[in-house]
Amino acid sequence: MNRMSGETALGLAWIIALVASLAVLFIGEVLGQTPCVLCWFQRAFMFPLAIVLGLGLWWRDDRVGRYGIALALGGGAIALWHMGLYVGLVPERIQPCTATGPSCTDDNQLVFGIPIPLMALAAFALIGALSALSLKDTRT
């Protein structure tokens, strides 16, 4: 069975980061749904992922996956916290969203019936795994 090359893994990680970044821009800017506080923090990790991984591919930097792992871990931690808040594992009293802004837990957090925090968590996990896989490629 053929193994995925490091460049292919990195390319897939970049595509996921790019699609996720464009999706949240579409939700916020085209659909007009203001992001909650935790969504803003997740964006702070996702947007650089698309840029850093894209530049790593462009410059053929075999080690850029380590930055993908670091950013994916940070964003994944926030997405995990957001998901815990969404499903009720994190108590409401420590909810970071303000009373006047959008809620981190209401139905506006659903796209096609799937919670945005869950989609973000899955994207960060895939990007992190693919970034790690890109570092295991043995090139000469």
Secondary structure as UniProt FT lines:
FT   HELIX           6..25
FT   HELIX           26..30
FT   HELIX           37..58
FT   TURN            59..60
FT   TURN            62..64
FT   HELIX           65..87
FT   HELIX           92..94
FT   HELIX           107..109
FT   STRAND          110..111
FT   TURN            112..113
FT   STRAND          114..115
FT   HELIX           116..136
//
